[in-house]
Amino acid sequence: VDPGVVITWLVNDGDAINAGSQLAIFEGPARALLTAERTALNFIQLLSAVATRTHQLAQLLDGTSAKLFDTRKTLPGLRDAQKYAVKVGGGENHRIGLFDQILIKENHIAASGSITQAIQTARRLHPNV
């Protein structure tokens, strides 16, 4: 928003905090701070909620061999941030995108003619995945 805005973080990623805790100090031109305030609050609230809920669910799995994984279904433009929030909360990232693992669904099988053909095509097109 403005290169003159300085942010001093008072907590670290993954820290447990209480309601009303001060997270950061934002300093800079009033116009820039007021312009960015709502977007910054929404961003922090979203990522905090993702990390908090992930942590709550991951705690339920403590003492088991089960792991909690996320999905690719994230808000446009926020995938990296939301996946980081899952990691901070104690979850695991399943896939980042369509490029890092192969997923064959019913529509792929139908288009290929068979599951065998769908797998062969996927392996041919993406030999390193």
N, C-alpha and C positions, 0 to 999 in steps of 0.2 A: 504494500500500500504506500509506504513511504520509507526511504532508506534511513530516515532520521529516527525511526521507531526502534527502541532498544528493549529487549525482553530479558529479564533476569528470572530464571526458573528457581523456585524455592523447594521443589520436590523433584524426585527422579522418576523416570518411567517405571511403572510397576509398584511404586510405593503405595501402601494402604493409607488412605486419608479419610478424615472425618468430614461430615457436612459442615460447611462454613469455613473450611481451611483455606488459607491463601495459597494459591498454586504458583503465582508468578507476579512480577511487577512489570507493567508496561509503561514505558516513558516515551514521550514524543509529542509532536504537534497534535493539539486537540482535535483538529479536523480529521487527521489520519486515524487517531484512536477511535473516534466516534464512528467513522466510516467502517472500520474493520471489526468493531466490538461484537456485533451479533454473529457475524460469520465465525469469528474465533470462538465464541461461546458455544455455538452449535457444533463446531468441529471437535472441541474438547469434550463436550457432553457425549457426542456419538462414540468417540474412541474410548472414553472412560466407561461408558455403558457396555461396550463390546468386551473390554478387558475385565470388567467386574463380573459380568454374567459368565464369561468363559472361566474365570477363577472359581466362581460358585459351582459350576458344573464339574470342573476338573477336580475340585475337592471331593466331590461325591465318588470319584473314581480312585481316590487314594487307597492304597493297599490292594489294588487289583492290577491285573496286567493290561486292562483296557486303557485306551488313549482317546482323547477328544480331538477330533479333526474338524477343520472348517471346510467351507465350500468356496467355489469361485464366485458365488452369487454375492456381489458387493455393489455398493453404489458407484455409478460411473465416475471415474477419476480418483476414487478413494481406495482402490484395491490394495495397494501397497500399505497404506496407513491402517486399513482395517485388518489386514493379515498380520501386521506388526502388533496390533492391539491384542489379537488372539494369542500370539506368542507370549506377549507380556503377561497375559492372564493365565498362562499355563497350558494353553492348547497347542496343537500342532497344525502346520499348514499342509493341506492335502495337495492341492495343485495351485499354481500361480495362474496358469492360463492353458489354452488349448495346445500350446507348443511344448509343454514339458511332460505330458503323459498322453496316452491314447485312451479315448473313451468311445466305445462302439455302442450305439443305441439302436433301437428297433428300426428307425428310419434309415440308418446306415446299412443295416442288414437287408432291408427291403430294396434299397437302391442298388446294392451289390448283387442281390440274387440269393445269397446264402451267407451264413455266419463265417464259413470258411473263406469265401471270397472277400468278405469285408476285412477279415484279419490279414489275409495275404496282401490286399491293397494297402492297408494301413502300414504293414511292415515294409512294403516296397517304397511307399511315399515318405516314411519316417524311420529309416533304419537305425537311427541313433537314440530313439525314444524307447 
